[in-house]
């Protein structure tokens, strides 16, 4: 007598992911991806966390609300608004944008102002740079990076 091993057939109903679930997950993934990419796109203006609109000139760069700047930077802005007097002889000089980090404009478009740095024996690294169309930029690392100041 010869015994043969015959495997029993697999059940016909193998659990598979439901098609509806896959469709819903695909849609959800698409929506999430769209939201993430929209937050990185450039446009004429976008809403910030505070609900304020980011102006077109500030698109594509970091931003900071004026109220979140160091007190010394807010004092410098107040002096700029009043037209001075400024504590440093170099305040108001033309900023050349040689680093190319700000939007390109003709020479004389930008002007720089010193932001006092407590404990520094010289002008320090902090500056406010203004543009002729009302743009305001802040750097705390001597022009290595800028953030657009939102008012």
C-alpha positions in Angstrom: 0.0 0.0 0.0 1.4 3.2 -1.1 0.5 6.4 0.8 0.7 9.6 -1.0 0.6 13.0 0.7 -1.9 15.2 -1.0 -2.0 18.7 0.4 -5.3 20.1 1.1 -6.4 22.9 -1.1 -5.9 26.5 0.2 -9.1 28.2 1.1 -10.4 30.3 -1.7 -11.1 33.2 0.5 -7.6 34.6 1.3 -8.0 37.8 3.2 -7.1 40.7 1.0 -7.2 44.4 1.6 -10.5 45.8 0.7 -10.4 47.9 -2.5 -12.5 50.7 -0.8 -9.9 51.0 2.0 -7.1 51.3 -0.5 -8.9 54.0 -2.4 -9.6 56.0 0.8 -6.0 55.7 1.9 -4.8 56.9 -1.6 -7.1 59.9 -1.5 -6.0 60.7 2.1 -2.3 60.4 1.1 -3.0 62.7 -2.0 -4.7 65.3 0.2 -1.9 65.3 2.7 0.8 65.6 0.0 -1.2 68.4 -1.6 -1.4 70.3 1.7 2.3 69.9 2.4 3.3 71.0 -1.1 1.0 74.0 -1.1 2.7 75.2 2.1 6.0 75.2 0.2 4.8 76.9 -3.0 5.3 80.5 -3.9 2.4 82.8 -4.6 1.4 86.4 -4.1 0.8 85.9 -0.4 0.2 83.1 2.1 -1.3 83.0 5.6 1.1 82.8 8.5 0.5 81.0 11.8 -0.8 84.3 13.2 -3.3 84.6 10.3 -1.4 87.6 8.8 -0.7 87.4 5.1 2.9 87.1 4.0 3.7 89.8 1.4 5.0 88.7 -2.0 8.5 90.2 -1.3 8.9 87.8 1.6 8.0 84.6 -0.2 10.5 81.9 -0.2 12.4 83.1 2.9 12.0 82.8 6.7 9.8 85.4 8.4 9.5 86.8 11.8 6.8 88.9 13.3 8.0 92.3 14.5 6.7 91.5 18.0 9.0 88.5 18.1 12.2 90.4 17.3 14.7 91.2 20.1 13.8 94.4 22.0 16.9 96.1 20.5 15.7 95.4 16.9 12.2 96.8 17.7 14.0 99.9 19.1 15.9 100.2 15.8 12.7 99.9 13.8 11.1 102.7 15.9 14.1 104.9 15.1 13.8 104.1 11.4 10.1 104.9 11.5 11.0 108.3 13.1 13.9 109.0 10.7 16.5 108.9 13.5 18.6 110.1 15.2 20.6 106.9 14.9 23.3 105.9 17.4 25.8 104.6 14.8 27.5 106.7 12.1 26.9 103.8 9.6 23.2 103.6 10.2 21.3 104.3 7.0 24.2 103.6 4.6 23.5 101.7 1.4 23.5 98.0 1.8 25.0 96.4 -1.3 23.4 92.9 -1.1 26.7 91.4 -2.2 25.7 88.1 -0.7 22.7 88.0 -3.1 20.3 86.7 -0.4 17.8 89.5 -0.9 15.8 90.1 -4.1 18.0 91.8 -6.8 17.6 95.6 -7.1 19.7 98.5 -8.3 22.4 99.8 -6.0 20.9 102.2 -3.4 17.7 100.3 -3.1 18.6 98.8 0.3 19.8 100.5 3.5 21.2 99.0 6.7 20.8 99.8 10.3 22.7 98.5 13.4 20.7 96.5 16.0 22.6 96.9 19.3 24.0 93.7 20.7 24.2 93.7 24.5 27.7 93.0 25.7 29.3 93.6 22.2 32.1 96.2 22.1 31.5 96.9 18.5 28.4 97.1 16.3 27.9 93.4 16.6 26.3 91.1 13.9 22.7 92.2 14.1 21.2 94.4 11.4 17.9 95.6 10.0 17.9 96.1 6.2 15.1 98.1 4.6 14.1 98.3 0.9 12.6 101.3 -0.9 9.2 99.6 -1.2 8.8 99.1 2.5 10.5 95.7 2.9 12.2 95.0 6.2 14.7 92.2 6.7 16.5 91.1 9.9 19.8 89.4 10.2 21.4 88.3 13.5 24.5 86.6 11.8 26.0 89.5 9.8 24.3 88.9 6.5 24.7 85.1 6.4 20.9 84.8 6.5 17.8 87.0 6.6 14.3 86.8 7.8 11.5 89.1 6.4 10.0 91.2 9.2 6.2 91.1 9.2 4.4 94.0 10.7 
